[in-house]
């Protein structure tokens, strides 16, 4: 069935039925996109995380600036008063 055939058949339906068909068609498209997206997103996200980890490696190493905050682990952060 071609695009033109589908449109011709839709014109034969009531407005309510056309809306129902449109909603179901959109749901099918969303499902298809959700299935395709995670593989692409994970690949790109994995590369971004690897680059960020490499850039901050020295900061997290022993003696780096970020390890200085470990001395605060035992302190209470709630405001007194």
N, C-alpha and C positions, 0 to 999 in steps of 0.2 A: 504494500500500500504506500503510495507516495504522499508527500506533504499536502499536495492539492486535494487528494482523495480524503485525507484525514479532515482537512478543513471543511470540505463539502459535507462530510458526515456530521461534523460538529454543528453545522448550521441547522441540521434536522432535529437537534436536541433542544430541550427547553433550556432557559438560562440556568436553572438550578442544576440540571444534568451536566451542562457544559462546565459549570464551576466545579462540580464533583470530579469530572474527568481532569480538569486542570490541576486540582489539588493532588490527585493521585499521580499525575504525571510529574509534578514537582517533587513529590515524595520519592518517586523512583530515581529521579536525577540526583537528589540529595544522598540517597543510599549509595548510588554508584560513585559519587564524589567522595563520600566517607571511606569507602573501601579502597579507593585509589590513593587518597591523600596520605594515610599513615606511612606508607613505604617511602614516599618522597620526602615527607616531613622528617621522618626519623633519620634518613641519610644526611640531610642538610643540618639537622640539629646535632647529630653526632659530630660532624665536622666542626661546627661552631663551638661545641663544648670542648673538643680536643684542643682547638686553638686557644680558647680561654684558659684552659688548664695549663697549657705550655707557657702562656704569657705570665701566669701567676705562680709558676713552680717555685721560683726563688723566694717569693714572699711567704710561702707556706713552709719552706724548709726551716729546720732548726736554726734559730738566730735571726730569722726574717722578722720584719716589723709586725706581721700579723700574729706571730706566736707570743708577743708581749702581752696580749690580752688574756692569755691563759692564767695569768696571775690573779685575775679578778674572779675566777670560777667560784670561789667560796664566799664571795661577798653578796650581801642582800641588796637587790636593786630597788626595793620598794622605798618610796619616800617616807621619811619619818615625820610624825607630827600629827 
